[in-house]
């Protein structure tokens, strides 16, 4: 869903008691929280939370974003939409893998062809 950030975004790498945020396997991470202008899952003005990524650095008041929001107990969490790979993109990647496999298996020194993406 398309949403518009309302106000300041907050990025944290620590819990409320000051401990670093870590995944179950001990890797550090950051989370981002913000409010949006639109009604989300029947509420307005509630913070939406999710994992922070570098591309979110410029998310601020008025930024339009595309996210999927889910209710998690009393919290609203978001995820970025999954990228769908088209059949043409898949075929291009498959061809590139085949060329690389052929080169490795035959151990030739000929040039590897470069496939251009179609716009």
C-alpha positions in Angstrom: 0.0 0.0 0.0 1.1 3.5 -0.7 1.6 5.6 2.4 2.9 9.1 3.3 5.2 9.6 6.3 3.8 12.1 8.7 6.4 13.8 10.9 9.8 12.6 12.1 11.2 9.1 11.5 13.1 7.4 14.3 16.0 5.0 13.8 17.2 2.9 16.7 19.9 0.3 17.2 19.2 -0.1 20.9 16.4 -1.4 23.1 14.6 0.9 25.6 17.1 -0.2 28.3 20.1 0.6 26.1 21.1 -2.9 24.9 22.1 -3.3 21.3 19.4 -4.7 19.0 20.4 -8.2 17.9 18.8 -11.0 15.8 18.3 -14.4 17.4 21.7 -15.4 16.0 23.5 -12.4 17.4 23.7 -10.1 14.4 23.1 -6.4 15.1 20.3 -4.5 13.3 18.4 -1.2 13.4 14.7 -0.5 13.4 12.8 2.4 12.0 9.5 3.9 13.3 7.2 6.5 11.8 3.6 7.6 11.6 1.7 8.0 8.3 -1.1 10.4 7.2 -3.4 7.6 6.0 -5.6 5.3 8.0 -3.9 1.9 8.4 -5.7 -1.3 9.5 -8.4 0.9 11.1 -6.1 3.2 13.0 -4.7 6.7 12.4 -1.6 8.2 14.1 -0.1 4.9 15.4 3.6 4.2 14.9 4.6 1.7 12.2 7.8 -0.2 12.8 10.2 -2.3 10.7 13.8 -3.3 10.0 15.9 -0.3 8.8 17.8 -0.5 5.5 20.2 2.0 4.1 17.7 3.0 1.3 15.4 4.4 4.1 18.0 7.0 5.0 16.0 9.8 3.4 12.6 8.7 4.7 11.1 11.8 6.4 8.0 13.9 6.6 6.1 13.8 3.3 8.0 10.8 1.8 5.7 8.5 -0.1 6.5 4.9 0.5 5.2 1.5 -0.7 5.0 -1.0 2.1 2.9 -3.9 3.4 1.6 -3.3 6.9 0.6 -6.1 9.3 -0.8 -6.2 12.8 1.5 -7.8 15.3 -0.3 -7.9 18.6 -0.7 -4.2 19.6 2.0 -3.1 17.1 1.9 -2.3 13.4 4.9 -3.6 11.5 5.8 -3.1 7.9 7.7 -5.0 5.2 8.9 -3.8 1.8 7.0 -5.4 -1.0 8.6 -8.5 -2.5 10.1 -7.9 -5.9 8.6 -10.1 -8.6 11.0 -11.2 -11.3 9.5 -11.3 -14.8 9.9 -14.3 -17.0 12.3 -12.2 -19.3 14.5 -11.3 -16.3 14.6 -14.9 -15.2 15.5 -16.2 -18.7 18.3 -13.6 -18.9 19.7 -14.8 -15.6 19.4 -18.4 -16.6 21.3 -17.8 -19.8 24.0 -16.0 -17.9 24.4 -18.9 -15.5 24.5 -21.4 -18.4 27.3 -19.4 -20.1 29.3 -19.3 -16.8 28.8 -23.0 -16.2 29.9 -23.9 -19.7 33.0 -21.8 -19.3 33.9 -23.3 -16.0 33.2 -26.9 -17.1 35.0 -26.6 -20.4 37.8 -24.4 -19.0 38.1 -22.4 -22.3 39.7 -19.0 -22.5 37.2 -17.5 -25.0 35.4 -14.3 -24.0 32.2 -14.5 -22.1 29.4 -12.8 -23.9 27.8 -9.9 -22.2 24.0 -9.8 -22.2 22.4 -6.4 -22.2 19.2 -5.9 -20.2 16.2 -4.8 -22.3 14.7 -1.6 -21.1 
